[in-house]
Amino acid sequence: MQRLNPSPAIDEYWMAKAIQLAAKGRYTTSPNPRVGCVIVKDEICIGQGYHIQAGTPHAEVHALVAAGDNARDATAYVTLEPCSHTGRTPPCADALIKAGVARVVVGMTDPNPQVSGSGIERIKAAGIAVTQDVCTEQARALNPGFIKRMQQNLPWVRVKLGVSLDGKIALANGASKWITGAAARRDVQRLRAQSCAIITGSGTVIADNPSMLVRPEQADLDNYPLSTVRQPLRVVIDSQERLTPNWLMFNDGHPVLLVNQHFRAGFSQDVEQCQLPLSAAGKIDLHLLLAELAERSINEVLVESGAGLAGAFMANGLVDELIVYQAPKLLGDKGVSMLTLPDYDQVSETPDLKLTHIRHIAEDIRLTYQLAVDKSS
């Protein structure tokens, strides 16, 4: 007999399994959220699945197909509230109802205003028991970009920096290859792969002529669910309109969004130009840029740039995560500092960061920070 009131520990166990499944869609689900589902009957998993790509079946559908007729009177564990609206696929709430599950356990409510509780209410109205907010913190961690875009109409912003032990990103002459080791550079490729867009500036393009594409052979993505690696949209800020059409990333056949003041002729059809006004400082307004990217259903962006643009994101309070790859090297006091920030008069004016994760990557260390809200201490 299927128990409809198992202990919280049992619910957390199966929800953790669903969260692990959802994480398999880390690189591919955008603009949709990452979602996993496990169907359990008599304490045995009878079906599981995760969402792979927008326009394809959602996690619940994969799990229900695997469970078949056994899904009747079972419990479905879903990391995100089942959808209740018809988009590119039918509502998952209806699929669970049709399958005859006895109970649905939800990790978190969907922040999408089109759903936001209506999927849960539809399931309850069908006489199915619902348990909410199981492993909510871990479920939220799957989709920081989707949640922020739904709630604030802005994407989640990560700034990535490769620095020396003394906080420099280049020597005084500009030389910076390579501060970090091969393992750290592979990890950056994976950051790119999970990002919907990469933002850089004209200075980086002129200095390095980069591609900013994911290099699959270097990224070495485990169990990638698609035949080809999804490439992020490259976003190039050219406030002073210094760039010409001959740079590498404008001619590699992959999309680029060139952000400037005025439309400029001569660029290939892969380069879309976006005109945005300048801020009071004479630079492209970064908040307006992020709002524009959110309108394009961009969930997560990675800023890979020089100290000026990275510092501008930080100074304007637009950074959600700062990811620092720190190498055991000393570049000296004349090297280029990691961020260009305002001349603060008081320490209390400076951004406060909270270290949320630390990891050794071969000889380097990856430090992940979030902006701290409370500066009282």
PEDALIN-V572684 format. One line per field, one symbol per residue. ss: DSSP state (a for helix, b for strand, c for the rest). phi: phi as a letter, one per 20 degrees, with the letter a starting at -180 (. if undefined). A space follows every 50 residues. Layout:
BEGIN
ss=???
phi=???
END
This chain:
BEGIN
ss=cccccccaaaaaaaaaaaaaaaaaaccccccccccbbbbbbccbbbbbbb ccccccccaaaaaaaaaaaaacccbbbbbbcccccccccccaaaaaaaac ccbbbbbbcccccccccaaaaaaaacccbbbccccaaaaaaccaaaaaaa aacccbbbbbbbbccccbbbcccccccccccaaaaaaaaaaaaaccbbbb baaaaaaacccccccaaaacccccccccccccbbbbbccccccccccaaa cccccbbbbbccccccccccbbbbbccbcccccbcaaaaaaaaaaccccb bbbcccaaaaaaaaacccccbbbbbbcccccccccbbcccccccccaaac ccbbbbbbbbbccbbbbbbbbcccccc
phi=.feecffgfffffffffffffgffegecegeffeccbcdcblmcfdabab fdbgndgfgffgfffffmffffmedddcfcggfcdedecfffgffffffn febcddfbffffgfdkoffffffffenefcddldlfffffffcfffffff eclbefddddcdcefemddafgenfbddfeefffffffgffgfeeebddb dffffffdleemefegfeflfflfedfcffeffeddecgeleedfefgfe cdndfcdedbecfceoeffededcecfeffendgfffffffffffemeec cdecbefffffffffemdeecdddedefccenfefeffbecfefecgfef feddfdacbfcledcdddccffeedfe
END
